[in-house]
Amino acid sequence: MAPALSPATPPRLGRVVETGLYVDDLDRAAAFYEGVMGLSPMLRDARFIAYPVADTVLLLFLRGTGDEPITLPFGGAIPPHDGTGRLHFAFAVAAADIEPWRAHLQARGVAIEGEVHWPKGSISLYFRDPDGNLAELASPGLWANY
């Protein structure tokens, strides 16, 4: 029998499985995430695109299409969700790949809006996707767990 947890102690979390962004134009977003970031979709429909990124999934939802629950053909439903505003997320990159990424982004006309050299040696490059979301490329050392 498993030990009982107190109501104040939550069970342990694993990794983040999905990160969702909301976009105004799926084709425009796909051109950026596939053409600039080098991602390949594993699933796409009129409402969203799912991209595998290492051990997680980046989901791009067409803004305004998640106002109603999505009933799944095999059972169950996904509750409504949507978002507005400029969100933030970060991709992990090797320290040796910061300069190649800088050159890659600049060659594709993607402006680097910010750069931080963190106290423990990590470097972050910040840029926007076509919907204004703030993307970050971060090398190891940024956080205690990365």
C-alpha positions as CSV (number, residue, x, y, z in Angstrom):
1,M,0.0,0.0,0.0
2,A,1.4,3.4,-1.0
3,P,2.0,5.9,1.8
4,A,-0.7,8.5,2.3
5,L,0.1,12.0,1.4
6,S,-1.3,14.9,3.4
7,P,-3.7,17.1,1.5
8,A,-1.1,19.9,1.7
9,T,1.6,17.8,0.0
10,P,1.1,17.5,-3.7
11,P,2.3,14.4,-5.6
12,R,5.6,14.9,-7.5
13,L,5.6,16.5,-10.9
14,G,7.6,15.2,-13.9
15,R,8.7,17.3,-16.8
16,V,6.5,19.8,-18.8
17,V,5.0,17.7,-21.6
18,E,3.4,20.5,-23.7
19,T,3.7,24.2,-24.2
20,G,1.0,26.0,-26.1
21,L,1.1,29.2,-28.0
22,Y,-1.7,31.0,-29.7
23,V,-1.2,32.3,-33.3
24,D,-3.4,34.3,-35.7
25,D,-2.3,32.5,-38.8
26,L,-1.2,28.8,-38.8
27,D,0.4,28.9,-42.2
28,R,2.5,31.9,-41.2
29,A,3.5,30.3,-37.9
30,A,4.3,27.0,-39.7
31,A,6.6,28.9,-42.1
32,F,8.5,30.4,-39.1
33,Y,8.7,27.3,-36.9
34,E,9.5,25.0,-39.8
35,G,11.5,27.3,-42.0
36,V,13.5,29.2,-39.4
37,M,13.5,26.9,-36.3
38,G,13.8,23.7,-38.3
39,L,10.8,21.9,-36.6
40,S,8.8,19.2,-38.4
41,P,5.1,18.8,-37.5
42,M,3.9,15.5,-36.1
43,L,0.2,16.4,-36.2
44,R,-1.7,19.2,-37.9
45,D,-5.3,20.1,-38.5
46,A,-7.3,23.3,-39.1
47,R,-7.0,24.2,-35.4
48,F,-3.4,23.4,-34.3
49,I,0.0,22.1,-35.2
50,A,2.1,19.9,-32.8
51,Y,5.9,20.0,-33.1
52,P,8.2,17.6,-31.2
53,V,11.0,19.4,-29.5
54,A,13.4,17.0,-27.6
55,D,11.2,15.4,-24.9
56,T,8.3,17.9,-25.1
57,V,5.8,19.2,-27.6
58,L,5.3,22.7,-28.8
59,L,1.6,23.3,-29.7
60,L,0.5,26.2,-31.9
61,F,-3.2,26.8,-31.6
62,L,-5.1,29.0,-34.0
63,R,-6.3,31.8,-31.8
64,G,-10.1,31.8,-31.3
65,T,-10.7,28.1,-32.2
66,G,-10.6,26.8,-28.6
67,D,-13.7,28.6,-27.3
68,E,-15.7,25.4,-27.2
69,P,-14.7,21.9,-25.8
70,I,-13.2,19.6,-28.4
71,T,-15.0,16.2,-28.3
72,L,-12.6,13.4,-29.3
73,P,-13.8,10.6,-31.5
74,F,-12.3,8.0,-29.2
75,G,-13.9,9.5,-26.1
76,G,-13.4,12.4,-23.8
77,A,-13.2,16.1,-24.4
78,I,-10.6,18.8,-24.1
79,P,-11.9,21.8,-22.1
80,P,-11.9,25.3,-23.8
81,H,-8.7,27.3,-23.8
82,D,-7.3,30.3,-25.7
83,G,-4.9,33.1,-25.1
84,T,-3.9,36.6,-26.2
85,G,-0.9,38.7,-25.7
86,R,2.8,38.1,-26.3
87,L,3.8,35.0,-24.4
88,H,7.3,33.8,-23.6
89,F,9.0,30.4,-24.0
90,A,12.6,29.2,-24.3
91,F,14.4,26.5,-26.3
92,A,17.4,24.8,-24.8
93,V,20.5,25.0,-26.9
94,A,24.2,23.9,-26.4
95,A,26.5,26.8,-25.5
96,A,28.5,26.1,-28.7
97,D,25.3,26.6,-30.7
98,I,24.6,30.2,-29.6
99,E,26.7,31.8,-32.3
100,P,25.5,29.5,-35.1
101,W,21.9,30.3,-34.0
102,R,22.7,34.0,-34.0
103,A,24.0,33.8,-37.5
104,H,21.0,31.6,-38.6
105,L,18.4,34.0,-37.2
106,Q,20.1,37.0,-38.7
107,A,20.5,35.3,-42.1
108,R,16.7,34.8,-42.1
109,G,15.9,38.4,-41.1
110,V,14.9,37.5,-37.5
111,A,15.9,40.4,-35.3
112,I,17.6,39.6,-32.0
113,E,15.9,41.9,-29.5
114,G,17.9,41.0,-26.4
115,E,20.9,39.1,-25.2
116,V,21.8,38.2,-21.6
117,H,25.0,36.8,-20.3
118,W,23.8,35.2,-17.0
119,P,26.0,35.0,-13.9
120,K,26.6,31.3,-14.1
121,G,27.7,31.4,-17.8
122,S,24.5,30.8,-19.6
123,I,23.7,33.0,-22.6
124,S,20.1,33.8,-23.8
125,L,19.2,35.2,-27.2
126,Y,15.6,36.7,-27.4
127,F,13.6,37.2,-30.6
128,R,9.9,37.3,-31.7
129,D,7.9,34.9,-33.7
130,P,5.4,36.3,-36.3
131,D,2.7,36.7,-33.6
132,G,4.9,38.7,-31.3
133,N,5.6,35.8,-28.9
134,L,9.0,36.2,-27.2
135,A,11.2,33.2,-28.0
136,E,14.5,32.5,-26.2
137,L,17.4,30.3,-27.0
138,A,19.1,29.5,-23.7
139,S,22.4,27.6,-23.1
140,P,22.9,25.5,-19.9
141,G,23.4,27.3,-16.6
142,L,20.4,29.5,-16.7
143,W,18.6,27.8,-13.9
144,A,19.6,25.5,-11.0
145,N,18.0,22.6,-12.9
146,Y,19.3,23.6,-16.4
